[in-house]
Amino acid sequence: MPEHRAHLRGVRPPRPRVVIAGGGVAAIETLLALRHIVGEQLAVTLVAPERSFVNRPSSVAGPFGLGGPAPIDLEALARDQGAELAQGALGAVDRERRVVVLDDGAELSYDLLVVAIGAVPEPGVAGAVTFSGPGQIADVTALLDAVEQRGARRLVFAVPGGVTWSLPVYELAMMTAADLRARGATSVTLGIATPEPEPLQLFGEAAGAAMREMLDARGISLWTRTRPLELRGGLLHVEPGPPLRADAVISVPKLAGPAIAGLPSDSGGFIPVDAHGRVAERVYAAGDATAFPVKQGGLATQQADAVAEAVAADLDLVPDPAPFRPVLRGLLLTGGAPLYLRAELTGGAKPTARTLRGQVSGRALWWPPGKVAGRYLAPYLGTARPVELGTEPLRDRASAAGASPAAERDEAYQLALLLAEEDAKVGDYRQALHALDAAAALAGGVLPDEWVASRERWQRELAPQG
Ligand SMILES: Cc1cc2nc3c(=O)[nH]c(=O)nc-3n(C[C@H](O)[C@H](O)[C@H](O)COP(=O)(O)OP(=O)(O)OC[C@H]3O[C@@H](n4cnc5c(N)ncnc54)[C@H](O)[C@@H]3O)c2cc1C
């Protein structure tokens, strides 16, 4: 019986209702965190236009025959977490009446609202292929096939100006280098154009130096402090400086804010929030939709965790919610061993006394080592096994100085795959999935397509019958 009717019959008093708008990284982390913090004390409704959560960060490996975690069915996830899923898109918020209006005109009332609807991706470089997620895997694959067939060409990977997340550009460039080498297409020249002063500047100096070395080793040219504008007539027009010769350009999207009627927004359409993700009375926001300047999945989950605590505190279910304290964790796919990057602000209370401390390592700097380093979402996504939520949230690990990641990964990775196959052969699918988890962790969370298919097959074997 729906809860709002149950209380009319005097069955039990209704629980406060939290409506979470969104079905992505921040929305799911908010739901998982709320359940971890307050259990079943709240009724939760997730409002999302789509039926499944697809892991966008891992999709960069798609054009190279690698797959990330399987999509998660939102209906099943909501059911597991004791929440309801309402299919639809948030159109407006009526804060007076505490009601959200969906795009089809339906209304949903809330006691507390969390807006986690992400940003709007837009092409950042005219004439380029804009890689925004799984939808563009086929475009990049077709481009690489064309490059291989037509001989010498110049490919430039571009970080657009404005609000964006640059890491996938470096991943796409390095995985392309490995792919073209494997195809024997050695006459293709590759380059990266970025407005950043140093590659992956946000991760600190060590990351910049490591990136320069890796790009150099792969023969990938680098133009920093360069804003790519438009590909036209075999030239990539940039600012400042002369155009770069390019036959094709692959870019990441430029992001715009969602600008929802009834909520405040800045000039870019993003929602301003305080340190607890509060937008207005009883309204919170987390993730790419907010005005926080860095749009990244790991940060989106940290914002979501802070929001979940603040929501629980607002309802007097917990004391003293912790504010959002950003720690940037990035897993870089390279076409070989992955690279782990972590950065946080350290130093005094005054902004001027603070410095960015970054770490780079070939070994996982957090566990489980997923691409979206969320306290609850990473364990949920990072394993092929069904996880018991909240038993093992994400943890940081120390870096290992001097480790040689490439050499170490390959043997361990091949062994883990072999063990997975052996276990599956004798029908021990649970153990086979454990071994596959280990292999995926060694490869940065992605696996060749044939192993992704094996994983799905083994999971089906394990699923309860009926
Ligand atoms: C190619 C690429 C690679 C990336 N790689 C990484 C990486 O390696 N690591 C990392 O941490 N980050 C990475 N990012 C960034 C990361 O994907 C985002 O920062 C993250 O997904 C933001 O989470 P979010 O929940 O705020 O938004 P999203 O994940 O975009 O989710 C928004 C959700 O809201 C839904 N929605 C939209 N409008 C409405 C509406 N009106 N009403 C209800 N629901 C709505 C959407 O359908 C979606 O379900 C990458 C991004 C790209 C494009």
The ligand as an ORCA input file, in Angstrom:
! r2SCAN-3c Opt
* xyz 0 1
  C      33.797     11.021    -21.230
  C      33.769     11.316    -19.757
  C      34.615     10.640    -18.907
  C      34.620     10.914    -17.539
  N      35.498     10.265    -16.726
  C      35.439     10.450    -15.395
  C      36.285      9.705    -14.516
  O      37.121      8.913    -14.949
  N      36.129      9.884    -13.192
  C      35.224     10.739    -12.678
  O      35.114     10.816    -11.455
  N      34.438     11.501    -13.475
  C      34.519     11.369    -14.814
  N      33.708     12.098    -15.644
  C      32.797     13.077    -15.054
  C      31.577     12.388    -14.472
  O      30.947     11.573    -15.454
  C      30.585     13.410    -13.942
  O      31.244     14.348    -13.147
  C      29.519     12.744    -13.111
  O      28.800     11.820    -13.883
  C      28.581     13.780    -12.496
  O      27.589     13.122    -11.771
  P      26.116     13.752    -11.639
  O      25.315     12.741    -10.909
  O      26.205     15.118    -11.127
  O      25.599     13.855    -13.125
  P      25.285     12.697    -14.143
  O      26.137     11.510    -13.871
  O      25.364     13.347    -15.478
  O      23.811     12.274    -13.839
  C      22.738     13.148    -14.029
  C      21.476     12.327    -13.965
  O      20.324     13.165    -13.908
  C      19.423     12.785    -14.917
  N      18.683     13.984    -15.312
  C      19.018     14.947    -16.196
  N      18.074     15.890    -16.221
  C      17.122     15.507    -15.345
  C      15.901     16.081    -14.902
  N      15.462     17.248    -15.405
  N      15.183     15.412    -13.964
  C      15.607     14.241    -13.433
  N      16.773     13.668    -13.815
  C      17.511     14.296    -14.750
  C      20.275     12.205    -16.010
  O      19.500     11.411    -16.871
  C      21.275     11.421    -15.153
  O      20.698     10.236    -14.696
  C      33.718     11.873    -17.022
  C      32.850     12.552    -17.882
  C      32.884     12.289    -19.248
  C      31.957     13.037    -20.157
*
